[in-house]
Amino acid sequence: MNATATTPARTVLISGAGVAGPALAYWLRRHGFVPTVVERAPALREGGYAVDFRGEALDVLDRMGLLERIAEQDTEMGDALLVDGDGRAYATLPSVVFAGELEVLKGDLTRMLYEVTRDGVEYVFGDSVTGLTEDADGVEVTFERGAPRRFDLVVGADGLHSRTRALVFGPEERYVRHLGIHTAVFGLDNYLGLENTGRLYAAPGRAANVFTTRADSGARAAFHFASEGPLEREDRHDRARQQRLIAERFADDGWEIPRLLREMERAADFFFDANAQVEMETWSKGRVVLLGDAGYCAGPTSGRGTSQALIGAYVLAGELAEAGGDHVAAFAAYERELRGYVTEHQAMGREGAERFFGPAPTQEVLDAIAARAAGQARTAPVRLRDYGLRVARAARVA
Ligand SMILES: Cc1cc2nc3c(=O)[nH]c(=O)nc-3n(C[C@H](O)[C@H](O)[C@H](O)COP(=O)(O)OP(=O)(O)OC[C@H]3O[C@@H](n4cnc5c(N)ncnc54)[C@H](O)[C@@H]3O)c2cc1C
């Protein structure tokens, strides 16, 4: 198909209002495109776990004029302590390892991205794409609830279990590589009286932690455990089965584990998923392109997923603008710009997962990881070009 012979793309459907989707909508609008965002959840997802930013992602937030507002929501996380089964601290985990240069609750980030885009972007909540049929000039899209619509381009920013990817590239099993760990995250009262810090307990093949943040008057806890493969399909949606599985894995553990298991059962919010990566030979097919976790998830153990989503959105919108809406040229350039950056983060995600299966880390090992994390924040190989925009870079937070 010769894209340059067709009308340049203007209307863009974005599936997913997590991090990548709203960020892309922001930049597309700045470049004169007309984005629509469809989100499966009935409303914005609040709360959630903490996510952090490193390196160039801070520049993207700055270029969006969001850095100061995000910095106001900084969790101000301090170092955390590793404890043994009797609750005795035996090492300190420096915050740079798990909280990056700036850390916020994911719900706060999503809300801020939504607020800066809602006036100029159509958001459709509580709906999902069910079919995509491409022809020479655009894509016919059908939805679970809404009437069919037509767009010039479609972007799958719908996360690890992307439906856009499944519809266009095939089943998830082909692209999602399980890292051998499952994670559950939930909220609870700060009954340990922690202030901007956390406690981590690690045993072979399993770990648990509790953290408090400035932005969160309660606390958040997580269980991580080794798992051989992805859970059966029915377990992916069955909270009671997931919690039984966790209770079995941690049945013999000390420290606060028995209490945390009880807290988990009564938690109002409960997130559970595999730690996984998405590996694809190409991120686009025709007029459909993938962004963020949907196309190149690096896994929670990389600590880089949010940064990738933000930078991916910036580069994809910029390349579309630079190519004058020629999606073939733009998608190729987007991939060229980001491949190396993503490959590096995926290697980090795998290394992080391997550490999980090793012995409990000593202080020496933790310090070495911290030194590396601080260094890597400045060496990610991605260029942020201006793409013809006069971008305001207000205040880089120290
Ligand atoms: C436990 C955990 C801890 C993490 N910690 C960190 C961290 O410290 N630092 C970091 O950088 N990253 C972290 N990450 C990774 C980070 O959360 C992701 O990489 C990031 O959110 C990716 O953004 P995204 O927009 O691509 O996907 P998501 O944030 O997953 O957003 C996808 C959106 O699409 C929606 N959606 C799904 N299916 C459909 C559909 N069919 N139709 C419409 N909408 C749909 C979802 O509801 C969601 O809103 C962590 C992840 C996990 C699981």
The ligand as a Gaussian input file, in Angstrom:
#p B3LYP/6-31G(d) Opt

LIG

0 1
 C        2.832000      -4.271000      40.272000
 C        3.438000      -3.355000      39.258000
 C        4.367000      -2.398000      39.657000
 C        4.932000      -1.536000      38.712000
 N        5.852000      -0.617000      39.107000
 C        6.422000       0.201000      38.199000
 C        7.405000       1.183000      38.581000
 O        7.777000       1.301000      39.746000
 N        7.921000       1.976000      37.605000
 C        7.527000       1.873000      36.322000
 O        8.025000       2.633000      35.479000
 N        6.600000       0.986000      35.918000
 C        6.054000       0.148000      36.832000
 N        5.127000      -0.768000      36.430000
 C        4.772000      -0.853000      35.009000
 C        3.803000       0.240000      34.589000
 O        2.642000       0.221000      35.403000
 C        3.417000       0.014000      33.134000
 O        4.548000      -0.227000      32.355000
 C        2.693000       1.237000      32.574000
 O        1.514000       1.460000      33.312000
 C        2.378000       1.008000      31.091000
 O        1.462000       1.962000      30.652000
 P        0.440000       1.623000      29.486000
 O       -0.385000       2.852000      29.337000
 O        1.173000       1.045000      28.349000
 O       -0.455000       0.422000      30.059000
 P       -1.461000       0.438000      31.280000
 O       -1.041000       1.411000      32.303000
 O       -1.626000      -0.985000      31.681000
 O       -2.823000       0.977000      30.663000
 C       -3.608000       0.215000      29.790000
 C       -5.020000       0.751000      29.837000
 O       -5.795000       0.097000      28.843000
 C       -7.038000      -0.269000      29.374000
 N       -7.549000      -1.395000      28.612000
 C       -7.216000      -2.696000      28.704000
 N       -7.895000      -3.422000      27.815000
 C       -8.680000      -2.555000      27.133000
 C       -9.605000      -2.706000      26.075000
 N       -9.877000      -3.908000      25.550000
 N      -10.231000      -1.595000      25.598000
 C       -9.969000      -0.381000      26.141000
 N       -9.111000      -0.178000      27.154000
 C       -8.460000      -1.267000      27.634000
 C       -6.737000      -0.596000      30.828000
 O       -7.907000      -0.510000      31.619000
 C       -5.725000       0.494000      31.171000
 O       -6.346000       1.672000      31.609000
 C        4.550000      -1.633000      37.355000
 C        3.602000      -2.588000      36.962000
 C        3.053000      -3.442000      37.894000
 C        2.049000      -4.457000      37.432000

